Amino acid sequence: MHKQFLLPPAFDYSATFLWAITGALLGAKRGYAILGIITIALVSSTGGGLLRDGLFLRNGPPVLLQTPVYLLIIAAAVLLVVFFGRWVDRAPQGAHLVGLVDAIGLGAYAVVGMNRALAAQISLPGVVLVGMVNAVGGGILRDILIGEEPHMFQPGTLEESSALIGCLLFITVTQTLPVGQFMASWLTIGATFFIRIAAIRFGIKSRPLKAFSDYWTNSQVGKPG
């Protein structure tokens, strides 16, 4: 396995663009001004990468700041939402389209984080951790920024679980099979996408621990549904 191999930037750029769009849509739906929409798009699309570079890899300035490409991608995504976002939101399959975009971006961010962690020669458990942070970190920061309990902590349709399964698949394939990181990345993105979409389609959800139901049911009393 070539530890110094880095995936083509298209993986990172594509994920950045996809999640910038969903972030901008969220900001627009919440009635934010244009700077607020840009901020949510920026945090959603690059928050995981900032956590990856600032907390784990720490190899100079974050990748976001090393090139203007990411900011240009985010600006393009915001402009698309400004001019066409309402049309997407009103489309009959608009919600499904956003779900598809999220599912693709989730796997792409996971493999980008793991690829950079492998290049930094981090231990395999650490590689999985970095991949997960890269995949879900932006969503956590976004939720905190808009004043909501992070979606990752709540029962749902296997968003974080699909990313974790994808990360474990990536490590397993690259470590046990004669498959390079490029091919393993596509397998991981495909598996993450399939698991996430299947969970949405068939209503497969994670559940809270029933043994503690007295605590979490009481904590929901008075909360908006």
LOGUMAR-341722 format. One record per atom (N, C-alpha, C): residue number from 0; atom name; x, z, y. Coordinates in pm, 1 decimal. Layout:
% LOGUMAR-341722
k,a,east,up,north
NUM,CA,X,Z,Y
...
This chain:
% LOGUMAR-341722
k,a,east,up,north
0,N,85.6,0.0,-120.2
0,CA,0.0,0.0,0.0
0,C,88.5,0.0,124.2
1,N,54.0,-78.7,221.8
1,CA,133.0,-90.3,345.1
1,C,77.6,5.6,449.5
2,N,147.4,120.0,462.4
2,CA,94.9,225.6,549.2
2,C,97.6,185.9,696.1
3,N,187.7,93.8,732.2
3,CA,198.2,57.6,872.3
3,C,105.7,-57.7,910.2
4,N,27.5,-105.2,815.4
4,CA,-62.9,-216.2,842.4
4,C,-177.3,-171.1,933.0
5,N,-202.2,-246.3,1039.4
5,CA,-314.8,-218.7,1128.0
5,C,-415.2,-332.9,1118.9
6,N,-542.2,-296.5,1111.1
6,CA,-647.8,-395.7,1102.1
6,C,-653.2,-479.6,1229.9
7,N,-703.6,-601.1,1220.6
7,CA,-721.4,-682.2,1342.2
7,C,-809.5,-608.4,1442.6
8,N,-780.2,-621.4,1571.6
8,CA,-858.7,-550.5,1673.9
8,C,-1007.1,-584.1,1670.9
9,N,-1044.0,-694.8,1607.8
9,CA,-1184.9,-735.1,1604.9
9,C,-1273.1,-627.8,1542.8
10,N,-1221.0,-551.5,1445.6
10,CA,-1299.4,-442.9,1385.6
10,C,-1337.4,-340.8,1492.5
11,N,-1237.7,-297.1,1568.2
11,CA,-1260.2,-196.4,1671.8
11,C,-1345.0,-252.1,1785.3
12,N,-1314.8,-373.5,1828.7
12,CA,-1388.9,-434.0,1938.6
12,C,-1536.3,-452.6,1903.1
13,N,-1562.0,-496.3,1780.8
13,CA,-1700.7,-518.3,1739.4
13,C,-1779.0,-388.1,1737.6
14,N,-1719.5,-284.4,1680.1
14,CA,-1787.1,-154.7,1676.0
14,C,-1810.5,-100.9,1816.6
15,N,-1711.7,-118.5,1903.7
15,CA,-1726.0,-73.1,2041.8
15,C,-1843.2,-142.8,2110.2
16,N,-1853.3,-272.4,2091.4
16,CA,-1960.6,-349.4,2153.1
16,C,-2097.4,-306.5,2099.3
17,N,-2108.2,-290.6,1968.6
17,CA,-2236.0,-255.1,1908.1
17,C,-2283.3,-118.2,1954.0
18,N,-2193.4,-21.2,1953.0
18,CA,-2236.1,113.8,1991.0
18,C,-2250.1,129.1,2141.9
19,N,-2181.5,46.3,2218.6
19,CA,-2203.2,47.4,2363.2
19,C,-2345.2,-0.2,2394.7
20,N,-2392.5,-99.0,2319.7
20,CA,-2528.8,-147.3,2339.7
20,C,-2630.6,-38.7,2308.5
21,N,-2617.1,28.0,2193.2
21,CA,-2713.7,132.1,2157.7
21,C,-2706.5,249.4,2255.0
22,N,-2585.7,282.1,2301.2
22,CA,-2572.8,388.9,2399.9
22,C,-2637.6,353.3,2532.0
23,N,-2616.7,227.9,2575.8
23,CA,-2678.2,183.5,2700.8
23,C,-2830.4,180.5,2689.1
24,N,-2881.7,139.0,2573.8
24,CA,-3026.4,140.4,2552.6
24,C,-3081.6,281.8,2561.1
25,N,-3010.6,377.5,2502.3
25,CA,-3054.8,516.5,2508.3
25,C,-3058.4,566.2,2652.0
26,N,-2952.1,536.8,2728.1
26,CA,-2948.8,579.1,2867.3
26,C,-3059.6,516.5,2949.4
27,N,-3086.5,387.6,2924.6
27,CA,-3193.5,319.1,2997.8
27,C,-3329.3,378.9,2965.1
28,N,-3352.4,410.1,2837.9
28,CA,-3480.6,467.2,2797.4
28,C,-3503.0,605.9,2856.0
29,N,-3395.2,677.7,2881.3
29,CA,-3407.3,811.6,2938.2
29,C,-3419.4,808.9,3090.0
30,N,-3419.8,688.6,3147.2
30,CA,-3439.6,675.7,3290.7
30,C,-3316.3,702.7,3373.3
31,N,-3198.7,688.0,3315.7
31,CA,-3075.7,713.2,3390.3
31,C,-3046.7,600.0,3488.8
32,N,-2975.7,634.9,3594.3
32,CA,-2925.8,533.6,3686.6
32,C,-2814.7,454.8,3618.7
33,N,-2769.9,347.7,3683.0
33,CA,-2675.2,257.2,3619.1
33,C,-2545.9,328.6,3579.8
34,N,-2497.3,421.8,3663.8
34,CA,-2375.1,494.1,3627.1
34,C,-2398.3,584.3,3506.9
35,N,-2517.5,639.7,3497.8
35,CA,-2551.1,720.7,3381.3
35,C,-2555.5,636.2,3254.8
36,N,-2611.8,516.6,3264.9
36,CA,-2617.5,425.5,3150.1
36,C,-2476.1,387.3,3106.3
37,N,-2389.8,358.3,3203.1
37,CA,-2251.2,322.7,3171.3
37,C,-2180.8,438.6,3102.6
38,N,-2204.4,559.9,3152.7
38,CA,-2139.2,677.1,3095.2
38,C,-2181.9,699.2,2950.7
39,N,-2311.2,689.1,2923.1
39,CA,-2359.8,707.8,2786.4
39,C,-2305.7,598.2,2695.4
40,N,-2300.7,475.3,2745.5
40,CA,-2244.2,365.9,2666.5
40,C,-2096.4,390.5,2636.8
41,N,-2022.5,439.7,2736.5
41,CA,-1879.5,467.0,2720.1
41,C,-1856.4,576.8,2618.0
42,N,-1930.3,685.8,2629.7
42,CA,-1912.4,799.2,2538.5
42,C,-1953.6,761.2,2397.3
43,N,-2065.7,691.7,2383.2
43,CA,-2114.3,653.2,2250.6
43,C,-2014.4,564.5,2177.9
44,N,-1955.9,471.2,2251.0
44,CA,-1872.3,369.7,2186.5
44,C,-1726.3,408.9,2171.6
45,N,-1676.2,497.7,2256.6
45,CA,-1533.2,530.8,2251.8
45,C,-1505.8,679.1,2231.8
46,N,-1610.8,761.3,2226.5
46,CA,-1589.5,904.9,2212.0
46,C,-1516.4,940.7,2084.1
47,N,-1552.4,875.3,1972.9
47,CA,-1483.9,902.6,1847.2
47,C,-1337.8,864.6,1852.6
48,N,-1307.5,751.2,1914.3
48,CA,-1168.7,709.2,1928.1
48,C,-1088.5,802.2,2017.0
49,N,-1151.5,853.9,2122.6
49,CA,-1082.4,948.9,2210.1
49,C,-1050.5,1078.0,2135.4
50,N,-1145.0,1127.1,2055.1
50,CA,-1118.7,1246.1,1973.5
50,C,-1008.3,1218.5,1871.4
51,N,-1014.4,1101.4,1811.1
51,CA,-911.3,1062.6,1713.2
51,C,-772.3,1063.9,1774.0
52,N,-757.9,999.2,1889.5
52,CA,-626.4,986.9,1951.7
52,C,-581.3,1116.8,2016.6
53,N,-676.6,1191.8,2076.5
53,CA,-639.4,1313.0,2149.2
53,C,-616.7,1433.3,2060.7
54,N,-691.1,1445.0,1951.0
54,CA,-681.7,1563.5,1866.0
54,C,-592.3,1544.2,1744.2
55,N,-590.5,1424.4,1687.9
55,CA,-524.8,1405.2,1559.0
55,C,-397.3,1320.9,1566.7
56,N,-405.7,1200.8,1619.8
56,CA,-290.8,1110.9,1615.7
56,C,-191.0,1139.7,1726.8
57,N,-240.0,1155.3,1847.8
57,CA,-158.1,1195.7,1962.5
57,C,-30.9,1112.9,1974.7
58,N,-48.8,982.4,1968.5
58,CA,63.5,889.8,1977.3
58,C,57.7,817.0,2111.7
59,N,84.7,892.1,2218.5
59,CA,76.8,833.7,2351.2
59,C,-65.2,834.5,2403.9
60,N,-91.0,759.6,2510.4
60,CA,-226.2,754.3,2567.5
60,C,-327.0,701.3,2466.6
61,N,-452.8,744.5,2475.0
61,CA,-555.8,690.3,2385.9
61,C,-560.5,538.2,2393.1
62,N,-597.9,476.9,2281.2
62,CA,-604.4,330.8,2275.9
62,C,-695.0,276.1,2384.9
63,N,-801.0,351.0,2417.1
63,CA,-894.0,308.8,2522.1
63,C,-822.3,278.9,2653.1
64,N,-717.5,356.1,2682.6
64,CA,-648.1,344.4,2810.8
64,C,-528.9,248.9,2806.5
65,N,-494.8,199.0,2689.3
65,CA,-378.9,111.8,2676.7
65,C,-410.4,-34.8,2707.0
66,N,-537.8,-66.7,2711.0
66,CA,-579.1,-204.8,2737.6
66,C,-713.9,-202.2,2809.1
67,N,-737.4,-297.2,2899.4
67,CA,-867.9,-301.9,2967.8
67,C,-979.1,-361.3,2881.9
68,N,-945.3,-408.0,2761.2
68,CA,-1043.0,-480.4,2679.6
68,C,-1165.0,-394.2,2649.8
69,N,-1143.0,-267.8,2615.5
69,CA,-1255.6,-181.7,2577.9
69,C,-1353.9,-164.3,2694.0
70,N,-1300.9,-142.5,2812.5
70,CA,-1388.5,-125.0,2928.1
70,C,-1463.4,-254.0,2959.8
71,N,-1398.0,-367.4,2940.9
71,CA,-1465.8,-495.2,2962.7
71,C,-1576.7,-516.1,2859.4
72,N,-1550.9,-476.7,2736.0
72,CA,-1652.5,-488.4,2631.1
72,C,-1773.1,-401.8,2663.8
73,N,-1747.0,-279.8,2708.0
73,CA,-1855.7,-188.2,2742.4
73,C,-1934.9,-242.3,2861.5
74,N,-1864.2,-296.0,2959.8
74,CA,-1932.5,-353.4,3075.6
74,C,-2022.8,-469.1,3033.5
75,N,-1974.7,-552.9,2942.0
75,CA,-2055.7,-665.4,2893.8
75,C,-2179.4,-615.1,2819.6
76,N,-2162.6,-509.4,2739.9
76,CA,-2276.1,-452.9,2666.3
76,C,-2380.7,-396.3,2761.5
77,N,-2335.1,-328.1,2865.4
77,CA,-2427.9,-271.0,2963.1
77,C,-2503.8,-381.2,3035.2
78,N,-2434.2,-487.4,3073.3
78,CA,-2500.4,-598.3,3140.5
78,C,-2607.1,-662.1,3050.8
79,N,-2577.4,-674.8,2923.6
79,CA,-2676.9,-728.8,2830.6
79,C,-2801.7,-641.5,2826.5
80,N,-2780.8,-509.9,2826.2
80,CA,-2895.0,-417.9,2823.6
80,C,-2972.8,-426.0,2954.8
81,N,-2901.9,-437.4,3066.0
81,CA,-2968.0,-445.2,3196.6
81,C,-3059.7,-567.7,3202.3
82,N,-3011.1,-680.1,3150.6
82,CA,-3087.6,-804.5,3164.2
82,C,-3181.0,-832.3,3045.9
83,N,-3144.1,-785.0,2927.4
83,CA,-3223.4,-819.1,2808.8
83,C,-3270.0,-698.4,2728.4
84,N,-3231.3,-579.3,2770.7
84,CA,-3263.3,-459.6,2693.4
84,C,-3411.7,-435.3,2677.4
85,N,-3489.8,-459.6,2782.4
85,CA,-3633.0,-436.8,2775.0
85,C,-3697.9,-532.3,2676.2
86,N,-3647.8,-654.1,2670.1
86,CA,-3701.4,-751.0,2574.6
86,C,-3674.3,-705.3,2431.3
87,N,-3552.9,-654.3,2406.3
87,CA,-3519.5,-604.2,2272.2
87,C,-3606.4,-485.1,2236.7
88,N,-3627.3,-396.4,2332.7
88,CA,-3705.9,-275.9,2307.1
88,C,-3851.4,-309.4,2274.3
89,N,-3904.2,-414.4,2338.2
89,CA,-4044.0,-451.5,2316.4
89,C,-4062.9,-539.0,2193.0
90,N,-3954.5,-595.1,2140.2
90,CA,-3964.9,-682.5,2023.3
90,C,-4020.0,-604.0,1904.4
91,N,-4101.3,-668.7,1818.8
91,CA,-4160.4,-598.8,1704.5
91,C,-4057.0,-532.5,1614.3
92,N,-3941.6,-594.4,1599.7
92,CA,-3836.8,-540.3,1513.7
92,C,-3723.5,-476.5,1594.0
93,N,-3753.0,-438.5,1718.5
93,CA,-3648.6,-384.3,1804.4
93,C,-3584.8,-259.2,1748.9
94,N,-3666.3,-166.1,1699.9
94,CA,-3613.5,-41.1,1645.3
94,C,-3528.0,-67.0,1521.7
95,N,-3572.5,-162.2,1438.5
95,CA,-3494.7,-195.0,1319.0
95,C,-3361.5,-259.0,1356.8
96,N,-3361.8,-339.4,1463.5
96,CA,-3239.0,-403.2,1508.0
96,C,-3136.7,-299.0,1551.9
97,N,-3182.5,-197.5,1625.5
97,CA,-3092.0,-90.7,1667.9
97,C,-3036.5,-16.9,1546.8
98,N,-3121.3,6.4,1446.2
98,CA,-3074.8,71.2,1324.4
98,C,-2969.1,-10.6,1252.9
99,N,-2987.4,-141.4,1248.4
99,CA,-2888.9,-229.3,1187.3
99,C,-2755.6,-224.1,1261.3
100,N,-2764.1,-226.4,1393.5
100,CA,-2643.4,-221.0,1476.0
100,C,-2567.3,-91.4,1451.5
101,N,-2638.8,20.1,1448.4
101,CA,-2574.8,149.6,1424.2
101,C,-2507.9,152.8,1287.6
102,N,-2575.0,99.1,1187.4
102,CA,-2521.6,103.3,1051.8
102,C,-2392.6,22.2,1039.3
103,N,-2387.4,-92.6,1105.1
103,CA,-2265.4,-173.6,1102.1
103,C,-2152.5,-103.2,1176.5
104,N,-2182.8,-51.2,1295.0
104,CA,-2080.6,16.1,1374.3
104,C,-2026.2,140.1,1307.2
105,N,-2110.4,210.2,1232.0
105,CA,-2068.2,332.6,1164.4
105,C,-1954.3,304.9,1067.0
106,N,-1972.8,204.2,981.3
106,CA,-1868.1,170.4,885.1
106,C,-1744.3,114.5,951.1
107,N,-1762.5,33.1,1055.0
107,CA,-1647.9,-26.0,1123.1
107,C,-1561.6,80.9,1188.9
108,N,-1624.6,178.2,1253.5
108,CA,-1547.2,285.4,1315.6
108,C,-1476.9,372.0,1212.3
109,N,-1540.9,393.6,1097.8
109,CA,-1478.1,473.0,992.7
109,C,-1348.3,408.4,945.2
110,N,-1351.0,277.4,919.9
110,CA,-1231.1,211.7,867.8
110,C,-1122.8,201.1,975.3
111,N,-1162.1,185.2,1101.1
111,CA,-1062.3,180.7,1208.4
111,C,-988.4,314.3,1216.2
112,N,-1063.8,425.1,1210.4
112,CA,-1000.2,556.3,1215.8
112,C,-908.7,580.8,1097.3
113,N,-953.6,545.5,976.9
113,CA,-870.3,566.6,857.9
113,C,-746.8,477.7,859.3
114,N,-762.5,355.4,904.5
114,CA,-649.0,264.4,911.7
114,C,-539.9,318.2,1003.9
115,N,-580.4,370.1,1118.4
115,CA,-481.0,424.3,1212.0
115,C,-420.6,553.9,1159.6
116,N,-499.5,631.9,1086.0
116,CA,-447.1,755.1,1027.4
116,C,-345.2,723.1,918.0
117,N,-373.0,622.1,836.7
117,CA,-276.8,581.3,734.2
117,C,-147.9,530.4,797.2
118,N,-160.6,456.0,906.0
118,CA,-41.9,406.0,974.6
118,C,42.2,520.3,1030.2
119,N,-23.8,632.0,1063.7
119,CA,46.6,750.1,1113.4
119,C,95.9,839.0,999.6
120,N,74.2,796.7,873.3
120,CA,119.4,866.1,754.1
120,C,62.7,1007.0,743.9
121,N,-65.7,1019.8,774.6
121,CA,-137.6,1145.1,758.2
121,C,-178.2,1160.0,612.1
122,N,-195.0,1283.4,564.9
122,CA,-236.8,1307.8,427.4
122,C,-374.2,1245.5,402.0
123,N,-405.2,1219.0,276.0
123,CA,-530.2,1150.7,243.3
123,C,-654.3,1229.0,285.9
124,N,-661.3,1361.7,263.6
124,CA,-777.2,1434.0,317.6
124,C,-786.2,1421.9,469.8
125,N,-670.2,1421.9,534.8
125,CA,-668.9,1404.6,679.6
125,C,-717.3,1266.7,720.5
126,N,-685.5,1165.8,641.4
126,CA,-732.0,1030.2,669.5
126,C,-884.2,1024.7,667.2
127,N,-945.3,1089.0,567.0
127,CA,-1091.2,1092.9,558.3
127,C,-1149.1,1165.0,679.4
128,N,-1086.3,1276.1,718.8
128,CA,-1134.1,1352.0,835.0
128,C,-1128.1,1267.8,961.8
129,N,-1017.9,1198.3,981.7
129,CA,-1004.1,1113.8,1100.7
129,C,-1106.6,1001.4,1098.4
130,N,-1129.5,943.6,981.4
130,CA,-1229.9,839.2,970.7
130,C,-1368.5,888.9,1007.0
131,N,-1402.5,1009.7,960.9
131,CA,-1532.6,1067.1,993.2
131,C,-1544.8,1095.8,1142.7
132,N,-1439.6,1151.9,1200.7
132,CA,-1442.8,1181.8,1344.9
132,C,-1457.9,1053.4,1425.4
133,N,-1385.6,949.7,1384.7
133,CA,-1395.9,822.1,1455.0
133,C,-1536.9,764.1,1444.2
134,N,-1600.5,786.0,1327.7
134,CA,-1732.3,728.8,1303.7
134,C,-1843.4,802.7,1376.2
135,N,-1838.7,935.8,1376.5
135,CA,-1952.6,1013.2,1428.1
135,C,-1921.1,1089.1,1556.9
136,N,-1793.4,1090.5,1598.2
136,CA,-1756.5,1168.9,1716.0
136,C,-1826.5,1124.1,1842.4
137,N,-1840.6,993.9,1860.7
137,CA,-1907.5,943.6,1980.3
137,C,-2052.5,986.6,1986.6
138,N,-2120.1,985.7,1871.6
138,CA,-2259.3,1029.1,1868.3
138,C,-2275.2,1176.5,1901.0
139,N,-2181.7,1258.2,1852.3
139,CA,-2187.6,1401.8,1881.6
139,C,-2166.9,1427.0,2030.4
140,N,-2065.3,1363.8,2088.1
140,CA,-2039.5,1381.5,2231.2
140,C,-2156.5,1330.8,2315.3
141,N,-2216.2,1220.8,2273.6
141,CA,-2332.0,1166.3,2345.0
141,C,-2447.7,1265.1,2344.1
142,N,-2476.8,1323.0,2227.7
142,CA,-2587.4,1418.1,2217.3
142,C,-2563.5,1541.3,2304.2
143,N,-2440.1,1590.3,2302.2
143,CA,-2407.0,1706.3,2386.3
143,C,-2423.8,1670.9,2533.9
144,N,-2381.0,1551.0,2571.1
144,CA,-2386.5,1509.2,2710.7
144,C,-2529.6,1499.5,2761.7
145,N,-2622.3,1455.6,2676.1
145,CA,-2760.7,1441.6,2720.4
145,C,-2843.0,1567.7,2692.5
146,N,-2776.5,1673.7,2646.6
146,CA,-2843.3,1802.4,2631.1
146,C,-2926.5,1816.4,2505.3
147,N,-2890.3,1743.8,2399.0
147,CA,-2963.1,1753.8,2272.9
147,C,-2874.5,1814.2,2165.0
148,N,-2938.9,1878.1,2066.4
148,CA,-2865.2,1926.6,1950.3
148,C,-2807.7,1806.3,1876.5
149,N,-2677.0,1807.5,1845.5
149,CA,-2616.8,1689.7,1781.1
149,C,-2694.0,1644.8,1658.4
150,N,-2719.6,1515.3,1654.2
150,CA,-2797.1,1456.8,1545.0
150,C,-2730.5,1481.2,1410.3
151,N,-2597.7,1489.0,1409.7
151,CA,-2523.5,1508.6,1285.5
151,C,-2561.2,1638.6,1216.0
152,N,-2600.9,1740.1,1292.3
152,CA,-2629.3,1870.5,1234.9
152,C,-2769.2,1878.3,1173.2
153,N,-2852.6,1782.7,1200.3
153,CA,-2991.6,1789.4,1159.8
153,C,-3017.2,1705.4,1034.5
154,N,-3118.9,1743.2,956.1
154,CA,-3157.0,1658.7,841.6
154,C,-3196.1,1519.9,890.9
155,N,-3160.6,1418.7,814.5
155,CA,-3191.8,1282.6,856.3
155,C,-3161.2,1182.1,748.0
156,N,-3163.7,1054.2,784.2
156,CA,-3150.9,946.7,685.9
156,C,-3005.1,910.2,658.9
157,N,-2927.4,1007.2,621.5
157,CA,-2793.3,988.7,563.3
157,C,-2695.2,914.5,652.7
158,N,-2704.6,932.7,782.8
158,CA,-2610.0,864.1,871.7
158,C,-2467.4,910.4,846.1
159,N,-2445.0,1042.1,856.6
159,CA,-2311.0,1094.8,837.4
159,C,-2270.3,1088.9,689.9
160,N,-2366.4,1109.6,600.6
160,CA,-2335.7,1103.5,457.3
160,C,-2288.6,964.8,417.0
161,N,-2350.7,860.6,472.2
161,CA,-2307.9,724.7,439.4
161,C,-2166.8,698.3,490.9
162,N,-2132.8,753.2,607.1
162,CA,-1997.0,738.0,659.6
162,C,-1896.6,808.8,569.4
163,N,-1931.8,929.4,522.4
163,CA,-1841.7,1003.9,434.5
163,C,-1821.1,930.4,302.7
164,N,-1929.6,878.4,244.6
164,CA,-1916.8,801.9,120.7
164,C,-1829.4,679.3,142.8
165,N,-1847.9,613.7,257.4
165,CA,-1764.9,498.7,289.1
165,C,-1618.3,535.1,301.1
166,N,-1589.2,647.4,365.2
166,CA,-1450.2,692.4,379.2
166,C,-1387.5,721.3,242.9
167,N,-1461.5,789.3,157.0
167,CA,-1410.0,820.2,23.8
167,C,-1389.6,692.5,-58.0
168,N,-1479.3,596.1,-41.0
168,CA,-1464.1,468.7,-110.4
168,C,-1337.3,397.1,-64.1
169,N,-1313.5,396.4,65.6
169,CA,-1195.6,331.5,121.6
169,C,-1068.3,390.0,61.8
170,N,-1060.0,522.4,59.3
170,CA,-941.6,589.0,4.8
170,C,-926.6,558.4,-143.8
171,N,-1036.5,565.5,-217.4
171,CA,-1031.4,540.7,-361.3
171,C,-982.9,399.5,-391.4
172,N,-1036.6,302.2,-320.0
172,CA,-1000.9,162.1,-345.1
172,C,-855.0,135.5,-308.9
173,N,-812.6,183.2,-192.9
173,CA,-675.9,154.5,-149.0
173,C,-571.5,227.8,-232.0
174,N,-608.8,341.7,-290.9
174,CA,-512.4,421.4,-365.7
174,C,-508.9,388.3,-514.1
175,N,-614.8,331.2,-568.6
175,CA,-621.4,311.7,-713.6
175,C,-629.2,165.7,-756.3
176,N,-663.2,75.6,-665.3
176,CA,-678.5,-64.5,-701.5
176,C,-580.8,-151.2,-621.8
177,N,-543.9,-265.8,-676.6
177,CA,-454.1,-356.4,-603.3
177,C,-529.9,-433.2,-494.9
178,N,-587.7,-357.1,-403.7
178,CA,-667.8,-414.3,-296.2
178,C,-609.2,-366.3,-163.4
179,N,-585.9,-457.7,-72.6
179,CA,-532.0,-422.1,57.7
179,C,-636.3,-357.8,147.0
180,N,-590.5,-303.3,258.5
180,CA,-680.6,-234.7,350.6
180,C,-782.6,-329.8,413.0
181,N,-745.2,-454.5,430.0
181,CA,-838.4,-549.1,491.3
181,C,-962.1,-566.6,403.0
182,N,-940.9,-594.6,274.5
182,CA,-1053.1,-611.0,182.7
182,C,-1127.8,-479.6,164.3
183,N,-1052.7,-369.0,154.2
183,CA,-1116.5,-238.5,139.4
183,C,-1203.8,-205.7,260.2
184,N,-1163.2,-251.9,377.1
184,CA,-1241.7,-226.8,498.2
184,C,-1377.6,-294.5,490.1
185,N,-1379.6,-419.6,444.0
185,CA,-1507.2,-490.5,431.3
185,C,-1596.0,-426.2,324.7
186,N,-1535.9,-380.8,215.9
186,CA,-1613.2,-310.6,112.6
186,C,-1673.6,-182.3,169.9
187,N,-1595.9,-110.4,249.5
187,CA,-1643.0,15.0,308.5
187,C,-1755.7,-9.6,407.8
188,N,-1738.9,-109.6,493.2
188,CA,-1843.5,-141.4,590.7
188,C,-1971.5,-181.7,517.7
189,N,-1957.6,-263.8,413.6
189,CA,-2074.3,-306.6,337.5
189,C,-2144.1,-191.6,268.1
190,N,-2066.7,-101.4,206.2
190,CA,-2126.0,12.2,136.2
190,C,-2194.5,107.7,233.4
191,N,-2129.0,134.3,346.0
191,CA,-2188.1,222.9,446.5
191,C,-2317.4,164.2,500.7
192,N,-2314.6,35.9,528.5
192,CA,-2433.5,-32.5,578.8
192,C,-2547.8,-26.4,476.7
193,N,-2517.7,-54.8,351.9
193,CA,-2620.5,-56.6,247.5
193,C,-2682.8,82.0,229.3
194,N,-2600.3,185.5,222.9
194,CA,-2651.7,320.9,203.0
194,C,-2738.8,363.4,320.2
195,N,-2692.6,335.8,440.7
195,CA,-2767.5,374.5,560.7
195,C,-2901.9,300.9,568.4
196,N,-2900.4,170.1,544.7
196,CA,-3023.5,91.9,553.1
196,C,-3118.8,128.4,439.9
197,N,-3065.3,151.0,319.6
197,CA,-3150.8,191.8,207.6
197,C,-3216.9,326.0,236.0
198,N,-3141.8,417.5,297.7
198,CA,-3199.6,547.8,331.0
198,C,-3312.6,534.5,432.8
199,N,-3294.1,446.1,531.4
199,CA,-3399.5,422.5,630.2
199,C,-3519.1,354.3,565.2
200,N,-3491.5,253.1,483.8
200,CA,-3599.7,174.7,422.6
200,C,-3685.5,258.3,327.9
201,N,-3623.2,344.1,248.8
201,CA,-3695.9,419.6,146.8
201,C,-3717.5,566.1,184.5
202,N,-3683.6,601.0,307.5
202,CA,-3709.0,736.8,354.4
202,C,-3628.5,842.7,282.6
203,N,-3505.9,809.0,241.8
203,CA,-3418.3,906.3,174.9
203,C,-3354.3,992.8,282.1
204,N,-3377.2,1123.1,275.7
204,CA,-3330.2,1212.4,380.3
204,C,-3257.9,1333.3,322.8
205,N,-3161.7,1381.1,399.4
205,CA,-3100.5,1509.7,367.3
205,C,-3197.2,1621.1,405.9
206,N,-3182.8,1735.6,344.0
206,CA,-3275.6,1846.1,365.0
206,C,-3200.3,1973.0,402.2
207,N,-3264.8,2061.0,479.1
207,CA,-3204.6,2192.9,503.9
207,C,-3211.6,2279.2,378.5
208,N,-3134.3,2386.1,372.4
208,CA,-3132.4,2474.0,256.2
208,C,-3260.5,2557.8,251.2
209,N,-3334.8,2542.3,141.3
209,CA,-3461.2,2614.9,129.1
209,C,-3441.2,2765.9,124.5
210,N,-3326.0,2810.1,72.6
210,CA,-3300.3,2953.9,62.7
210,C,-3298.8,3021.5,199.1
211,N,-3276.3,2942.7,304.1
211,CA,-3271.1,2997.7,439.8
211,C,-3390.9,2952.2,522.2
212,N,-3498.0,2914.4,454.3
212,CA,-3614.2,2859.6,525.0
212,C,-3675.9,2959.1,622.9
213,N,-3667.8,3088.9,592.5
213,CA,-3723.0,3188.0,684.9
213,C,-3655.1,3182.2,820.0
214,N,-3527.4,3145.5,820.1
214,CA,-3451.1,3140.6,944.6
214,C,-3479.6,3011.7,1021.0
215,N,-3465.4,2896.6,951.1
215,CA,-3477.5,2771.8,1026.1
215,C,-3621.5,2733.9,1056.8
216,N,-3718.0,2784.5,981.2
216,CA,-3857.2,2757.8,1019.3
216,C,-3895.8,2838.9,1141.2
217,N,-3850.7,2964.0,1147.0
217,CA,-3880.1,3046.6,1264.3
217,C,-3810.9,2994.0,1388.6
218,N,-3692.2,2934.7,1368.8
218,CA,-3619.3,2884.1,1485.1
218,C,-3685.3,2759.5,1544.1
219,N,-3772.8,2694.2,1465.6
219,CA,-3841.5,2576.0,1515.0
219,C,-3967.8,2608.9,1593.1
220,N,-4013.3,2734.5,1585.5
220,CA,-4134.0,2773.4,1654.0
220,C,-4112.6,2762.7,1805.2
221,N,-4201.4,2693.4,1872.2
221,CA,-4190.4,2677.8,2016.6
221,C,-4110.2,2557.8,2059.9
222,N,-4041.1,2492.5,1962.1
222,CA,-3964.1,2372.9,1998.3
222,C,-4054.6,2251.8,2001.6
223,N,-4028.0,2157.1,2092.1
223,CA,-4109.0,2033.9,2092.2
223,C,-4088.0,1957.6,1963.5
224,N,-4192.6,1893.5,1911.8
224,CA,-4183.1,1826.0,1781.8
224,C,-4115.7,1691.8,1790.5
